[in-house]
């Protein structure tokens, strides 16, 4: 879990669009990176970069926080890294999330991580909720 160690959530806002299906939910999350986290010492010394796998994990963790469920990323149909995230230059990030209900325990997610005019990452994937027996399907 990266929350509370690598990043801190500052604010979660629901951002609905008029006339959109109730099966679609949108949120904007403001978060702060800890530029002193140990991961940046190895990735990369003197030029810290947030690893792509951490960006995907942040999206999964934020989705779980918002949907109040333990989630598994079952598909990552599209992940595009458009620019490097340097925690010194961009310690504060915006994560825009859009969830589409597929079923009671399944959601499509679209996410974008940005700061100001810089878009760092875009992804689309599918999330599954943990069942009471600890399984996901």
N, C-alpha and C positions, 0 to 999 in steps of 0.2 A: 504494500500500500504506500503510495507516494504522498497522499494528502497529509498535511501536518508536518511533513519532513522536507519534501522537495518543493511543495507549493502550499499556499494558504488561500482559501476561498474568501474573497472580500464581499461579494454580493451575488445573489442569484435573482434575476428578474424574469418574470414570465413576459413574453413578447408576442401575444396573439396577433393574427392578421384577420381583419374583418372578412366575414363570409367564408372562412376556411373551415373545412370539416372538423367536427369535434374529435375525430380520430387522430388529428395532427396537433401536436403541442410544441411550442417554440419557447426557448429560453436563451438568455444571455448571461454568462457567468464572467465576473471579473475576478481574476486571481493574481497573486503575487508569487514569483519564483524566489527561492532562497539561493542566491548566487554563490553562497559559501558551502552549499551541499557538496559532499564528497564526490559525487558523480562527475562534477565539472573539473576535478583535479586530473582525472584520467581521460576526459572527453571535452576538451583537449587542453593540456597545460598552456597557459598564456592566451588561449583563444577558446573560452568556454562555449560549448554548443549543447543545447538540449537534445538528447538522442531521440530519434524518430519513434522508437518503441515506447519511450516515456510519454510522448505526445499522444499516442494511441491509448496508452493506459490512463492518462489523465481524462480523456474523453469517456472511457469506460467507467472510471470512478465517479466522474461528475454525473453521468447518466444514472448510476446507482443511487447517488445522493438525491437527485431530483425525483426519480421514480420510486424511491424508498424501497429498493429491492437489491438483492445480491444478483449481479448480472454477469453473464459470460458473453464475450464477443464471439459469436459463432461463425460469422463471415465478415471479412473485410474486402468487399467487392471492389473498392477503389480507395486508394490512399495516395495523395499527391503532396510531396514536400516541395514547396515553392520557394522557400527562403529559410536560411538558418536562424534559429532563435538563440541569441546571445543574452544570457540572463543579466549581464551588466548593462547592455544597451537597451534591452527590453525586459525589465523586471516585472512589468505589469502587462498581463495579457487579457484579451477578451476571447471567450469561447462561445460561439453561437451554435446552439444545438436545436435540431428539429427531430422530433420523434413521431413516427407513424405507427399506430397500433395495427399489428397483423393478426393478433389473437390475444387472449388474456395474459399470456406469458411470453409473447414474442413481439419485438419492436424493430422497425427499421430506424436507423439513426443517420442523420447527415450532420456533419460538424465542420466548423471552420475555426481555426485559431489565428487571431490577428492582433495587431497593435497599431492604432492609427491607420495609416494608409497601407501598411505592410501586411500582406496575407502570408502566413507561414505554412499552413497545412490545411488541406481539405480532405475529408474522408466520407465514405458511405459504407454502412455495414449493417449487420443484423445482431440484435441482442436477445438473449434468452434469460428468463427469470429462473432462479433456483426454485425447485419444487420442495414441498415439505419433507420429502424423503432424501433431500440433498442432491438429487439429480437435476439435470436441466432439460431433459426430453422425456 
